[in-house]
Every structure is written in C-alpha cells, then in structure tokens.
C-alpha cells in the first residue's frame, strides 16, 4: 500500500500514475496527516466496478433463491441452451 501526501499528486503525478498502472494498486493521499483521497488507474476502477456489479447480482440471485424463486439444475440449463441453439 502506498500512502503519499496530497502535494505528491501535484509534484509527482507521473510517478503516481505509473505506480497505479504498473502495480494495479491505488495510492492513498493524505491532507494535513489525515486520509483524504484514493487514486487508482481507470482500468483498476473499471474492474472494481464490474466486480461490485457482479457481486450485487449474485447477492440478489441468492436472496431470490432463499425467497423460493425457481432454480434450475445444470442439466436443465444445458437442455434449455441446447434447445435455443438448435432451434
């Protein structure tokens, strides 16, 4: 984990940008000794958002299953997919 003062963003932007992209890690910025911001690459941010979206969908599906929604076995899903593919 890299922690830098906020002035580093202004004074050493390229190094922070390179670190975030190469290590795929965020940089935590402080202001007056307190945590203030987190900087990360757009790639890391997009991946994080996709993972959070998938987690939310999985949690919703699990909640629906627990509430009694119909579920399908792997064989049933394969049969349905084959029927769709083969017409």
N, C-alpha and C positions, 0 to 999 in steps of 0.2 A: 504494500500500500504506500502510495506517495502522497505526502502532505506538504503543501507549499503555502507560503503567504500570498495573499491576493496580488501583491505587487509583482510576483513572478509571472503572472499572466501577461502583464504589460511588458515586462523586461525580458522574458524568456519564452515568448509564445511558441516559437518554432520547436524548442526542445520539449515543451509540454505536449504539443500536438504530436510530435514524433513518438514520444513515450506512449501516449494513449493509443496510437495506431499500431505501433510495433508490439507492445505488450498486451494490447486489448484489455487494458486496465484503466479505471478512472483515476483522476488526480483530485484530491480533496484540497480545497483552498480555504485558508483562514483569513479572518479580518479581525485585527486587534486581538489576536491569540485565540479567537473563538471560531468554530466551524461555520462556514458561510455558504460555499458553493461546491458542487461536484462537476467536473468537466470530463467528458468522455467523447470518444470518436462517434461519428454518425453511425458507423457500422455497428459498434457496440450498443448504441442506443436502440437502433432498429431491431437488433437481435433480442435485446431485453424486452422491448415492447411486444414482439412476436411471442416470446416465451410467456409473458404475462397474459396475453390474449389466449393462448392455448391453455394455460392453467385455469383461466376463468371458464373456458368452455368445458374443460374436464370436470371442474367442480360443479358446474350447472348440470352436466350429464349425470354425475354421481348423485346429486340432490334429486333429480327426476327419478333415477332408478330407485332411490330409497323411498320415494313417494309412491312407488308402484307402477311407474311407466313400463311399457312393454320393452323387453330386452330380447336380443337375438343371439343365438349361438354362432360360432364361427362357421359351422356348416350351413346354417340358414343364410348368413350373409354371403357366403360363396355361391350358393344356389341363386340368390337374387341377382348378384353381379353377373353370373354366367347367363342368366335369363335376359338381362339387359343388354349384354354384349352380343349374344347370339340372336336376339330379336324374338 
